[in-house]
Amino acid sequence: MGKRTKVVGIAGRFGPRYGATLRKRWKQIMEARYAEHTCPQCGIKGYVKRISVGLWKCEKCGAIFAGAAYVPVSGLNKAWSAKPQRR
């Protein structure tokens, strides 16, 4: 048997409901949310999980940091690094 949701991916569970545009938008957000993210403290990829809306935790080093709702790096914390700059 082949994959049944090759084009629609994670949004395949909605079937024909809610319209194509909303399903595509939801798919894009959810794929970004569940993608492997890099920890700003230790730099290891794949251990960052979302605790709640805007709070992220690295399972490897235990760092908890603020980010956007669906991705750990938003527009503001791209400009200012979470790591303290050493002199």
DRENNU-787975 format. One record per residue: residue in three letters; x, y, z of N, C-alpha, C, O, CB in turn. Coordinates in Angstrom, 2 decimals. Atoms other than C-alpha are relative to their C-alpha. Glycine has a CB too. Layout:
BEGIN
 rest    n.px    n.py    n.pz   ca.px   ca.py   ca.pz    c.px    c.py    c.pz    o.px    o.py    o.pz   cb.px   cb.py   cb.pz
  ALA       X       Y       Z       X       Y       Z       X       Y       Z       X       Y       Z       X       Y       Z
...
END
This chain:
BEGIN
 rest    n.px    n.py    n.pz   ca.px   ca.py   ca.pz    c.px    c.py    c.pz    o.px    o.py    o.pz   cb.px   cb.py   cb.pz
  MET    0.83   -1.19    0.00    0.00    0.00    0.00    0.87    1.25    0.00    1.91    1.29    0.66   -0.94    0.00    1.20
  GLY   -0.74   -1.25    0.06    1.17    3.50   -0.79   -0.48    0.97    1.06   -1.45    0.72    1.78   -0.15    0.63   -1.38
  LYS    0.41   -1.04   -0.94    1.01    6.63    1.30   -1.28    0.65   -0.50   -1.42    0.93   -1.69    1.12    1.06    0.19
  ARG    1.27   -0.60    0.40   -2.46    8.10    1.30    0.01    1.51    0.07   -0.85    2.17   -0.52   -1.11   -0.54    0.86
  THR   -0.03   -1.45   -0.16   -1.46   11.63    2.25    1.29    0.59   -0.56    1.96    1.37    0.12   -0.15    0.38    1.49
  LYS   -1.25   -0.45    0.58    1.44   12.29   -0.10    0.04    1.52   -0.20    1.06    2.15    0.09    0.23   -0.70   -1.34
  VAL    0.02   -1.43    0.29    0.39   15.82   -1.06   -0.39    0.80    1.24    0.25    1.80    1.55   -0.97    0.31   -1.15
  VAL    0.52   -0.80   -1.11   -1.54   16.99    1.99    0.75   -0.22    1.29    0.65    0.60    2.19   -1.44   -0.30    0.21
  GLY   -0.84    0.23   -1.17    0.78   15.46    4.58   -0.79   -0.08    1.29   -1.76   -0.83    1.39    1.02    1.07    0.11
  ILE    0.58    0.04   -1.33   -0.17   16.12    8.20   -1.45    0.48    0.00   -2.21    0.14    0.91    0.83    0.83    0.95
  ALA    1.37   -0.52    0.08   -3.38   17.90    7.13   -0.96   -1.02   -0.62   -2.14   -0.71   -0.79   -0.03    1.29   -0.80
  GLY    0.85    1.02    0.61   -4.71   14.68    5.57   -1.10   -0.48    0.92   -2.09   -1.04    0.45    0.82   -1.15   -0.43
  ARG    1.02    0.46   -0.93   -6.67   13.94    8.72   -1.29    0.81   -0.08   -2.33    0.37    0.41    0.53    0.05    1.39
  PHE    1.19   -0.81    0.13   -9.10   16.74    7.89   -0.87   -0.40   -1.19   -2.04   -0.04   -1.26    0.38    1.45   -0.13
  GLY    0.76    0.41    1.17  -10.15   15.17    4.60   -0.40    1.20   -0.84    0.41    2.10   -1.04   -1.24   -0.79    0.41
  PRO    0.43   -1.12    0.84  -12.24   17.50    2.43   -0.52    1.20    0.80   -0.96    2.18    0.20   -1.08   -0.46   -0.94
  ARG    0.58   -1.07   -0.82  -13.28   19.71    5.36    0.90    1.21    0.10    2.11    1.11   -0.10   -0.29   -0.52    1.40
  TYR   -0.65   -1.28   -0.34  -12.31   23.34    6.09    0.63    0.75   -1.17    1.09    1.87   -0.97    1.05   -0.25    1.00
  GLY   -0.53   -0.72    1.15  -11.11   24.29    2.59    1.49   -0.19   -0.19    2.23   -0.39    0.78   -0.31    1.45    0.14
  ALA   -1.40    0.29    0.35   -7.79   23.88    0.82    0.96    1.03    0.57    2.04    0.67    1.03    0.15   -0.06   -1.50
  THR   -0.91   -1.06   -0.45   -6.30   27.24    1.81    0.28   -0.12    1.50    1.43    0.00    1.92   -0.59    1.38   -0.31
  LEU   -0.20    0.14   -1.44   -6.85   26.74    5.54    0.79   -1.25    0.34    1.61   -1.22    1.26   -1.34   -0.02    0.72
  ARG   -0.77    1.22   -0.25   -5.51   23.19    5.41    1.47    0.19   -0.35    2.33   -0.31    0.37   -0.57   -1.16   -0.78
  LYS   -1.39   -0.27    0.38   -2.35   24.36    3.60    0.68    0.88    1.03    1.84    0.65    1.37    0.06    0.66   -1.38
  ARG   -0.55   -0.90   -1.00   -1.82   27.15    6.12    0.28   -0.74    1.30    1.32   -0.56    1.92   -0.95    1.18    0.24
  TRP   -0.15    0.79   -1.21   -2.34   24.77    9.05    1.16   -0.99   -0.14    1.92   -1.20    0.81   -1.30   -0.75    0.32
  LYS   -1.08    0.95    0.26    0.03   22.23    7.48    1.36    0.68    0.12    2.28    0.12    0.71   -0.15   -0.62   -1.40
  GLN   -1.27   -0.73   -0.05    2.78   24.84    7.10    0.38    0.32    1.45    1.54    0.18    1.82   -0.10    1.30   -0.82
  ILE   -0.26   -0.34   -1.39    2.46   25.93   10.76    0.39   -1.24    0.80    1.35   -1.21    1.57   -1.22    0.67    0.62
  MET   -0.27    1.21   -0.77    2.38   22.39   12.15    1.32   -0.66   -0.39    2.00   -1.23    0.46   -1.13   -0.98   -0.17
  GLU   -1.28    0.55    0.41    5.34   21.23   10.07    1.16    0.81    0.59    2.19    0.24    0.94    0.11   -0.05   -1.52
  ALA   -1.02   -0.83   -0.63    7.35   24.19   11.39    0.08   -0.28    1.50    1.16   -0.26    2.08   -0.29    1.50   -0.25
  ARG    0.04    0.25   -1.44    6.26   23.41   14.96    0.71   -1.31    0.35    1.46   -1.36    1.32   -1.44   -0.04    0.49
  TYR   -0.54    1.31   -0.32    7.27   19.74   14.87    1.33   -0.30   -0.68    1.84   -1.42   -0.57   -0.99   -1.05   -0.38
  ALA   -1.31    0.19    0.63   10.48   20.22   12.86    1.08   -0.06    1.09    0.85    0.33    2.23    0.30    1.16   -1.01
  GLU   -1.11    0.04   -0.95   13.84   19.63   14.53    0.61    1.39    0.09    1.01    1.97   -0.92    1.06   -1.05   -0.43
  HIS   -0.52   -1.34   -0.23   15.05   22.88   16.08    1.33   -0.08    0.73    1.62   -1.07    1.40   -1.00    0.85    0.80
  THR   -1.31   -0.07   -0.64   18.49   23.91   17.31   -0.10    0.77    1.31   -0.72    1.83    1.36    1.03    0.65   -0.93
  CYS   -0.02   -0.66   -1.31   19.03   24.82   20.97    0.93    1.21   -0.06    2.06    1.08   -0.53    0.44   -0.99    1.12
  PRO   -0.87   -1.17    0.02   20.40   28.37   21.36    1.11   -0.05    1.05    2.10    0.67    0.93   -0.82    1.25    0.20
  GLN   -1.02    0.10   -1.05   22.38   27.38   24.48    1.11   -0.97   -0.37    2.29   -0.61   -0.37   -0.65   -0.43    1.32
  CYS   -1.03    1.02    0.26   24.14   24.14   23.53    0.23   -0.25   -1.49    1.24   -0.85   -1.86   -0.40   -1.30    0.67
  GLY   -0.19    0.12    1.44   23.65   24.22   19.74   -0.31   -1.36   -0.59   -0.03   -1.60   -1.76    1.39    0.34   -0.32
  ILE    0.32    1.34    0.49   22.44   20.62   19.45   -1.38    0.02   -0.63   -2.31    0.64   -0.10    0.07   -1.04    1.15
  LYS    1.24    0.00    0.76   19.67   19.95   16.94   -0.83   -1.23    0.35   -0.30   -2.33    0.50    0.28    0.04   -1.50
  GLY    0.91    1.12   -0.16   16.62   17.79   17.59   -0.49   -0.24    1.41   -1.32   -1.13    1.61    0.65   -1.19   -0.48
  TYR    0.41    0.22   -1.37   16.18   18.08   21.36   -0.92    1.08    0.55   -1.33    1.01    1.70    1.21   -0.11    0.87
  VAL    0.84   -1.11   -0.46   14.09   21.26   21.56   -1.46   -0.37   -0.15   -1.92   -0.71   -1.24    0.32    1.30   -0.79
  LYS    1.43    0.32   -0.02   10.46   20.63   22.54   -0.76    1.18    0.57   -0.23    1.95    1.37   -0.28   -1.28    0.82
  ARG    0.83   -1.09   -0.48    7.61   23.04   23.17   -0.67   -0.40    1.30   -1.31   -1.45    1.38   -1.04    0.39   -1.05
  ILE    0.66    0.23   -1.28    6.42   23.24   26.79   -1.42    0.54   -0.06   -2.38   -0.17    0.24    0.79    0.66    1.16
  SER    1.29   -0.66    0.18    3.58   25.69   26.17    0.19    1.07   -1.06    1.24    1.17   -1.68   -0.56    0.60    1.35
  VAL   -0.07   -1.02    1.05    2.81   28.60   23.87    1.13    0.98    0.32    1.06    1.71    1.31   -1.35    0.75   -0.15
  GLY   -1.10   -0.94   -0.16    6.06   30.53   23.52    1.12   -0.46    0.91    2.14    0.22    0.99   -0.52    1.26    0.51
  LEU   -1.05    0.51   -0.86    8.10   28.42   25.97    0.56   -1.30   -0.58   -0.20   -2.21   -0.91   -0.52   -0.23    1.43
  TRP   -0.68    1.14    0.60   10.65   25.92   24.68    1.05   -0.52    0.96    1.63    0.25    1.73    0.63    0.37   -1.34
  LYS   -0.97    0.62   -0.89   12.92   23.47   26.49    0.90   -0.94   -0.80    0.43   -1.71   -1.64   -0.70   -0.75    1.14
  CYS   -0.95    0.93    0.60   16.07   21.68   25.38    0.07   -1.21    0.92    0.41   -1.09    2.10    1.41    0.66   -0.19
  GLU   -0.03    1.23   -0.79   15.87   18.07   26.55    1.42   -0.41    0.34    1.63   -1.16    1.30   -0.70   -1.12   -0.75
  LYS   -1.40    0.39   -0.21   19.66   17.73   26.36    0.64    0.79    1.14    1.17    0.20    2.08    0.80    0.21   -1.29
  CYS   -0.68   -0.81   -1.01   20.92   20.67   28.43   -0.94    0.57    1.05   -0.49    1.10    2.07    0.74    1.13   -0.67
  GLY    0.97   -0.48   -0.98   17.69   21.61   30.24   -0.30    1.48   -0.07   -1.00    2.01    0.80    0.48   -0.33    1.36
  ALA    0.24   -1.44    0.13   17.65   25.22   29.04   -1.45    0.26   -0.39   -1.98   -0.40   -1.28    0.96    0.62   -1.04
  ILE    1.36   -0.42    0.33   14.21   26.84   29.00    0.10    1.44   -0.49    0.71    2.29    0.16   -0.96   -0.12    1.25
  PHE   -0.09   -1.33    0.59   13.80   29.87   26.77   -1.30    0.36   -0.69   -2.12   -0.50   -1.00    1.18    0.09   -0.98
  ALA    1.19   -0.50    0.65   11.13   32.03   25.21    0.21    0.10   -1.50    1.31    0.40   -1.96   -0.40    1.36    0.58
  GLY   -0.05   -0.10    1.45   10.34   31.97   21.52   -1.36    0.38   -0.51   -2.17    0.96    0.21    0.49   -1.31   -0.63
  ALA    1.31   -0.27    0.58    7.41   32.30   19.20   -0.95   -1.14    0.36   -0.56   -2.09    1.04    0.11    0.17   -1.55
  ALA    1.00    1.00   -0.36    4.23   30.26   19.47    0.27   -1.35   -0.65    0.08   -2.38   -0.01   -1.37    0.49   -0.40
  TYR   -0.17    1.26    0.71    5.11   27.65   16.87    1.44   -0.33   -0.37    1.74   -1.45   -0.77   -0.81    0.02   -1.23
  VAL   -1.43    0.24    0.25    8.88   28.05   16.39    0.79    0.63    1.14    0.36    1.66    1.68    0.44    0.59   -1.39
  PRO   -0.73   -0.56   -1.14   11.53   28.66   19.06    0.75    1.29   -0.28    1.19    1.94    0.66    0.96   -1.01    0.50
  VAL   -0.71   -1.23    0.32   13.15   31.56   17.20   -0.95    0.93   -0.75   -1.37    0.63   -1.87    1.28   -0.28   -0.85
  SER    0.89   -0.96    0.64   10.98   34.58   16.43    0.84    1.12   -0.61    2.07    1.06   -0.60   -1.04    0.57    1.01
  GLY   -0.70   -1.11    0.61   11.86   37.82   14.69    0.84    0.79    0.99    1.93    1.25    0.64   -0.97    0.92   -0.66
  LEU   -0.73   -0.78   -0.98   12.95   39.54   17.90    1.21   -0.74    0.53    2.29   -0.16    0.63   -0.91    0.38    1.14
  ASN   -1.17    0.66   -0.57   15.18   36.86   19.35    0.96   -0.52   -1.06    1.95   -1.17   -0.72   -0.45   -1.14    0.88
  LYS   -1.02    0.20    1.03   16.89   36.41   15.99    1.01    1.13    0.07    2.21    0.93   -0.16   -0.63   -0.08   -1.42
  ALA   -0.86   -1.17   -0.04   18.27   39.91   16.43    0.92   -0.04    1.24    2.09    0.31    1.16   -0.83    1.27    0.00
  TRP   -0.79    0.08   -1.24   19.41   39.36   20.05    0.17   -1.46    0.36   -0.81   -2.18    0.58   -0.68    0.78    1.15
  SER   -0.31    1.40   -0.29   21.11   36.07   20.77   -0.32   -0.32    1.44   -0.22    0.54    2.31    1.47   -0.30   -0.30
  ALA    0.28    0.44   -1.37   20.11   34.06   23.85    1.30   -0.23    0.76    1.30   -0.20    1.99   -0.85   -1.28   -0.01
  LYS   -1.28    0.21   -0.67   23.79   33.40   24.57    0.57    1.33    0.43    0.55    2.30   -0.33    0.99   -0.74   -0.92
  PRO   -0.66   -1.24   -0.41   25.54   36.05   26.64    1.33    0.15   -0.73    2.07   -0.82   -0.91    0.23    0.03    1.54
  GLN   -1.24   -0.26    0.73   28.40   37.66   24.76    1.14    0.19    0.99    1.07    1.06    1.87   -0.14    1.24   -0.91
  ARG   -1.16   -0.12   -0.89   31.75   37.18   26.51    1.00    0.98   -0.59    1.16    1.08   -1.81    0.67   -1.39    0.22
  ARG   -0.99   -0.97    0.44   34.41   39.85   26.35    1.36   -0.40    0.43    2.33    0.30    0.15   -0.31    1.36    0.53
END
